[in-house]
Amino acid sequence: MEVRGPLGVLLPVVLGIAVIGFFSGTAPKEYDMEQPAEVPHVEHPEDIPQARTYRELRDSPRGNGSGWSEGVAAANSAMPAIVDAVELVDTAKDDALAHRAARRAYDGAPPTIPHKIRQGSAAECLACHEDGLRMGQRRAPMRPHDAYTSCTQCHVTAVTPMPGGYDLEVDPRNVANSFDGLPSPVMGPRAWDIAPPEIPHTSQMRERCHSCHGVNGRDAIRSSHPWRQSCTQCHAPNAEKDRRPGL
């Protein structure tokens, strides 16, 4: 088909420019490769520390003589060994049970959170309470149940500000009531003198016995044989407390 008029003149010009640009763009060219200037070596004074690698930062102490490791998991080294003896005094168990009850509205209630938190995700809570750890004189107990996506759905803070940054003059949780919950359990009964004691509390949400009775538990309620793997093999749950009468 013959193209006439201005289009017939413009089309060959465009095609010619495209062909010339293609061959000129793909033709080999010689580049002037200049060698980079040499960086002079500078001797650093001995009192200026060299930058550490990421591996060294992870394994080195934080700060000057602080002794704290970069990893939170390293704090687990402060926990007692699994074979360490359990030392008890006369009032140790009463003090431990009173401290435990002080953070609960009643026996079986979720304990309150004794420190400030950010209500973001369960990951921040599990950083310390996944397996439990100790930092100095403070002890973070292991969670006694499987992980849930929202810890603050059951556990509320005992201090202000509230989650979200609200610092209230009057805490809305301070509401008087006449509810009287069950007392904290002390020790389960034994079928005979040397028999393993029965579990004196409910087992729901307390499936991980070593959260309270393991090596990171308080000595008063810590097991003398935490290396055993199946607690209910010897210690029977209470059917009445688990609301399973007749079993």
C-alpha positions as CSV (number, residue, x, y, z in Angstrom):
1,M,0.0,0.0,0.0
2,E,1.5,3.3,-1.0
3,V,1.5,6.1,1.6
4,R,1.2,9.6,0.3
5,G,1.3,13.1,1.8
6,P,3.2,14.2,4.9
7,L,2.9,10.8,6.5
8,G,4.7,9.2,3.6
9,V,7.7,11.5,4.2
10,L,7.7,11.3,8.1
11,L,7.5,7.5,8.3
12,P,10.8,6.8,6.5
13,V,12.6,9.5,8.7
14,V,11.4,7.9,11.9
15,L,12.4,4.5,10.8
16,G,15.8,5.7,9.8
17,I,16.4,7.4,13.1
18,A,15.4,4.2,15.0
19,V,17.8,2.0,12.9
20,I,20.7,4.5,13.5
21,G,20.0,4.7,17.2
22,F,19.8,0.9,17.5
23,F,23.2,0.3,15.8
24,S,24.9,3.2,17.6
25,G,23.7,2.0,21.0
26,T,24.8,-1.6,20.6
27,A,28.2,-0.8,19.1
28,P,31.2,-1.7,21.3
29,K,32.8,1.3,23.1
30,E,36.1,1.8,24.8
31,Y,35.9,3.2,28.3
32,D,38.6,5.0,30.1
33,M,38.9,3.0,33.3
34,E,40.7,5.1,35.9
35,Q,42.3,3.3,38.8
36,P,40.9,4.4,42.2
37,A,43.2,6.3,44.4
38,E,44.9,4.4,47.1
39,V,43.5,5.0,50.6
40,P,46.3,5.8,52.9
41,H,46.7,3.6,56.0
42,V,46.1,5.4,59.2
43,E,47.3,4.0,62.5
44,H,44.5,4.3,65.1
45,P,45.4,5.1,68.7
46,E,45.2,2.1,71.0
47,D,42.6,3.8,73.3
48,I,40.1,3.9,70.4
49,P,38.3,0.6,70.1
50,Q,37.7,-1.0,66.7
51,A,34.2,-1.5,65.4
52,R,32.8,-4.9,66.3
53,T,31.2,-7.4,64.0
54,Y,27.5,-8.3,64.5
55,R,28.7,-11.7,65.9
56,E,30.9,-10.0,68.4
57,L,28.2,-7.6,69.5
58,R,25.8,-10.6,70.1
59,D,28.3,-12.3,72.4
60,S,29.9,-9.4,74.1
61,P,28.8,-7.5,77.3
62,R,26.8,-4.3,77.0
63,G,28.4,-1.2,78.4
64,N,31.5,-0.8,80.4
65,G,31.6,-3.6,83.0
66,S,27.8,-4.0,83.0
67,G,28.1,-7.8,82.6
68,W,24.7,-8.0,80.8
69,S,24.7,-9.9,77.5
70,E,23.0,-8.6,74.4
71,G,20.8,-11.7,74.3
72,V,17.9,-12.0,76.8
73,A,18.2,-15.8,76.6
74,A,21.7,-15.5,78.2
75,A,19.9,-14.5,81.5
76,N,18.8,-18.2,81.8
77,S,22.3,-19.0,83.1
78,A,21.3,-17.3,86.4
79,M,18.7,-20.0,87.0
80,P,19.5,-22.9,89.3
81,A,20.7,-26.1,87.8
82,I,18.3,-29.0,87.5
83,V,20.1,-31.0,90.1
84,D,20.6,-28.2,92.7
85,A,19.2,-29.0,96.1
86,V,16.0,-27.2,97.3
87,E,16.6,-25.4,100.6
88,L,13.6,-24.6,102.7
89,V,13.0,-22.6,105.9
90,D,10.1,-22.8,108.3
91,T,8.1,-19.8,106.8
92,A,9.3,-20.1,103.2
93,K,6.2,-21.8,101.9
94,D,3.8,-19.5,103.7
95,D,5.6,-16.5,102.3
96,A,5.7,-17.9,98.8
97,L,1.9,-18.7,98.8
98,A,1.1,-15.2,100.3
99,H,3.1,-13.5,97.5
100,R,1.4,-15.7,94.9
101,A,-2.1,-14.9,96.3
102,A,-1.4,-11.1,96.4
103,R,-1.4,-10.9,92.6
104,R,-4.7,-12.8,92.2
105,A,-8.3,-11.8,92.8
106,Y,-8.9,-15.5,93.9
107,D,-7.3,-18.8,93.5
108,G,-7.4,-19.7,89.8
109,A,-7.6,-16.1,88.6
110,P,-5.0,-14.8,86.1
111,P,-2.3,-13.0,88.1
112,T,-1.9,-9.3,87.5
113,I,1.1,-7.9,85.7
114,P,3.4,-6.1,88.2
115,H,5.2,-3.9,85.7
116,K,4.3,-1.5,82.9
117,I,3.7,-3.0,79.5
118,R,2.8,-2.1,75.9
119,Q,-0.3,-3.7,74.7
120,G,1.1,-4.7,71.4
121,S,1.6,-8.4,71.0
122,A,2.3,-11.5,72.9
123,A,5.9,-11.6,71.6
124,E,7.0,-9.0,74.1
125,C,5.6,-11.0,77.0
126,L,7.0,-14.3,75.7
127,A,10.5,-12.8,75.5
128,C,10.8,-13.3,79.2
129,H,7.9,-15.6,80.1
130,E,8.2,-18.2,77.3
131,D,10.7,-20.3,79.2
132,G,11.3,-18.1,82.2
133,L,14.5,-16.3,83.2
134,R,16.2,-14.5,86.1
135,M,17.9,-11.0,86.0
136,G,19.6,-10.1,89.2
137,Q,17.1,-10.5,92.0
138,R,14.1,-10.5,89.7
139,R,12.5,-13.7,88.4
140,A,10.2,-14.0,85.4
141,P,8.2,-17.2,85.8
142,M,7.5,-19.4,82.8
143,R,3.9,-19.3,81.5
144,P,2.0,-22.3,82.8
145,H,-0.1,-22.7,79.6
146,D,0.2,-22.7,75.9
147,A,0.8,-19.3,74.2
148,Y,-2.2,-17.1,73.3
149,T,-2.2,-14.2,70.9
150,S,-3.3,-11.6,73.5
151,C,-1.9,-11.9,77.0
152,T,-3.7,-8.8,78.2
153,Q,-7.1,-10.4,77.4
154,C,-6.7,-12.2,80.8
155,H,-3.8,-10.5,82.5
156,V,-4.2,-6.8,83.5
157,T,-1.6,-4.4,84.7
158,A,-1.4,-3.7,88.4
159,V,0.3,-0.3,87.8
160,T,-0.5,2.8,85.8
161,P,-0.3,3.9,83.1
162,M,-2.8,1.6,81.5
163,P,-1.9,-0.1,78.3
164,G,-2.0,2.5,75.5
165,G,-0.5,5.3,77.6
166,Y,-3.5,6.4,79.5
167,D,-2.5,7.7,82.9
168,L,-5.7,7.9,84.9
169,E,-6.2,9.7,88.2
170,V,-8.7,7.1,89.3
171,D,-8.1,3.5,88.5
172,P,-11.4,2.1,87.1
173,R,-10.5,-1.3,88.4
174,N,-10.7,-0.2,92.1
175,V,-14.3,-1.3,92.5
176,A,-15.4,-2.6,95.9
177,N,-17.2,-6.0,95.8
178,S,-18.1,-8.7,98.3
179,F,-16.8,-11.6,96.2
180,D,-14.9,-14.1,98.3
181,G,-12.8,-16.5,96.3
182,L,-11.4,-19.9,97.3
183,P,-8.2,-19.8,99.4
184,S,-4.9,-20.8,97.8
185,P,-4.1,-24.5,98.0
186,V,-1.3,-25.6,100.3
187,M,-0.7,-29.3,99.7
188,G,-2.7,-32.1,98.2
189,P,-3.6,-35.2,100.3
190,R,-1.6,-38.4,100.2
191,A,-3.2,-41.9,100.0
192,W,-0.5,-43.1,102.4
193,D,2.6,-41.6,104.0
194,I,5.1,-42.0,101.2
195,A,2.6,-41.7,98.3
196,P,3.0,-38.8,95.9
197,P,0.6,-35.9,96.9
198,E,-2.4,-35.2,94.9
199,I,-2.5,-32.0,92.8
200,P,-4.2,-29.5,95.1
201,H,-5.5,-27.2,92.4
202,T,-7.1,-27.2,89.0
203,S,-5.1,-28.4,86.0
204,Q,-6.7,-26.3,83.4
205,M,-4.4,-23.5,82.1
206,R,-1.7,-25.0,84.4
207,E,-0.5,-27.8,82.1
208,R,3.2,-26.8,82.4
209,C,3.8,-27.9,86.0
210,H,7.5,-26.7,85.9
211,S,6.4,-23.1,85.5
212,C,5.9,-23.0,89.3
213,H,7.6,-26.2,90.4
214,G,10.6,-26.3,88.1
215,V,14.1,-24.9,88.6
216,N,12.9,-21.3,88.2
217,G,10.1,-21.7,90.8
218,R,10.2,-20.4,94.3
219,D,12.1,-22.8,96.6
220,A,9.1,-23.3,98.8
221,I,7.1,-24.9,96.0
222,R,9.9,-26.1,93.8
223,S,10.0,-29.8,93.0
224,S,12.9,-31.8,94.5
225,H,13.0,-33.8,91.3
226,P,12.4,-31.4,88.3
227,W,14.1,-33.8,85.9
228,R,11.1,-36.0,85.7
229,Q,9.2,-35.4,82.5
230,S,5.6,-36.5,83.3
231,C,4.3,-35.1,86.6
232,T,0.9,-36.7,86.3
233,Q,2.4,-40.1,86.0
234,C,2.7,-40.0,89.8
235,H,0.7,-37.0,90.9
236,A,-3.0,-37.5,90.2
237,P,-5.3,-34.5,89.4
238,N,-8.3,-33.8,91.6
239,A,-11.5,-34.6,89.7
240,E,-13.6,-32.4,91.9
241,K,-11.4,-29.3,91.4
242,D,-11.3,-30.0,87.7
243,R,-15.1,-30.2,87.8
244,R,-15.1,-33.8,86.6
245,P,-16.8,-35.6,89.5
246,G,-17.1,-39.3,89.3
247,L,-13.8,-39.8,87.5
